[in-house]
Each structure stands twice: as structure tokens, then as C-alpha cells.
Amino acid sequence: MGILRLDARERVPESLRGAIIALGNFDGFHLGHQAVVGEALDWARAEGRPAIVATFDPHPVRFFAPQVPPFRLTTLGQRLELFGSAGADAMLVFHFDAQLAATTAEQFIELLTGPLGAAGVVTGEDFTFGKGRAGSVELLKTLGAEKGLSARAVGPVSDGGEVVSSSRIREALKEGDCATATHLLTRPFAIRGPVLHGAKLGRSIGYPTANLELGSYLRPRYGIYAVTGVLPGGQVLHGAANLGVRPSFDPPVELLEPYFFDWSGDLYGQEIEVALIHHLRDEAKFDSLEELTAQIERDCEQAKGLLAR
């Protein structure tokens, strides 16, 4: 479902003023994030107001600590679709730069009520904002009330006795535990991007792959995965993929390389999405192409069995 994408540096259109805004990073849009957004949607519907989900891009961590390894669970494009599917009218993007980092908590609240025209905001209980993270949910409620802005906070969501968090999902993916990540996200972790021209090594051994760069995504555990792929027209395919640096080939290049079963066609330059369903094994170096090809055949058979369930 297509929804509007708004830039927080611009005034919100009149038709979307008076909205209830769900405010957070919402990177994974996991069970906890869905609870915050769900509260905003219910509130908006009850009062006949628009519902907007706000997110930050780049992530504030990327601004303050640019050296940290990639950790994103979704792209902006994926979030736009997820928020739309949840029922939001628009996604509001706060571009995190030096100017936003220097914005005080008080100025941020004025931004919400003035140019962004919010009537209410919903955050997680631990949400902080403004320069030096000086703004809290309490400040949002007290100072917001003075400016006509209502605020609500949603507590953490627990699963299996632990709080659902993006860090829990990242740890699961780093361990190759797709089942836990899928459960907490309520969908498989999926990498989206344009298909690149590669070295055509897979084609030469009868397993042509669609090559995707990992970009700003978290690096899950390297290895072979059973995957599903969604093509531009919406067609869903089953496959097996190598995620990593292909130790049997030189030079090592970090890629996600899905091979889709019973399918052939040209995907170069087209954007596809590949979901990680099961981690089959770690990457390994093979002494010969024959050994590698035999192992790929076994991987494909295992992936077919798992995906058929």
C-alpha cells in the first residue's frame, strides 16, 4: 500500500496537520515498534485524525559514531511499505544531521507543534530526544501540554521473558538464528537492492545467481541460506543463497547471491528483495569446482525441503 513520504525539514501539508505521530527509529519495525505504532493508529482513528509514523535517517548512531559496522534491519523503502501496511497515512523522515543533533528538546517540541502540526505523539517509554538526549517522555507530556500537544508512552513488549528489541534481533541474525529473528520481527529479515553484474561464476557451474550488495544492512552470519525472493512484479521464488565472501573464489567480494529454483530470466538492474528463512551451514572453501558443485546441489535440495514445509 503506497503512503506519502514527508520530510521533517518541510511543513506538513494541510491535509495531514493535526495528526497523531508515532515517534521513534522503528528500524526493525518489530513487535515492540508495532505496539507503539498501533497505539498511534488507534488514537488517530478514535479522533478521526491522520496517522503518521516518524523515523530517523540516517540512524542517529550513524551520525554520532560513523565508524560502527552496518546495523540496519530495514531500508527507508522497506519502512515506507511496512508503515503503510500497518495503516499509516504517511511516513515522516527526520534527516539526522548536525542541525538536528543541535536542536534542543524544547525546539524539537516546537517543531512537532509548529511546522509538523502534530496534535499528539506516541513514543516508547525510553524515548529520548533533543541535544544531549535531554528530552524525555515526561518533558514531552508537560511541555507538550503547554503547546497543545498530547503525548502517550507505550511500555516495552516482552516475549519469552525478555524485552523485544532490535539488538535481540541483530544478535539472533549474527548467530544465524533466523527463526528467532522472524518471530520477533513478525516476518523474515529481508535484504532489498538492485541486482548487480557479477563475475558470472555461478552461471559457469550451472547455478546462476542474482547478486546484491549488503549496503547499510546488518551483516547476518555468513553462510548458505534457504531464501525466498520477491521480484519487481511481486512473483515469489524459492532459492538458496550464499551470504558472505565466497572463500572458494578470489578475490573475496561480500555479496548476497541467491540462486532461484526453476526460474530463469534477466534481473540485472532490477530491485529484488531476498528473505533469509534458514541458515543451512557456514561458508567453506572447496578444493575443486566439482566438490563445490556437489555441495551446492546438496544445499539446494536441503533448502527445497525446508521451504516446502
Summary of the structure (lengths in Angstrom):
residues: 309
radius of gyration: 21.8
end to end distance: 28.4
largest distance: 72.4
contacts: 967
relative contact order: 0.12
helix: 33%
strand: 27%
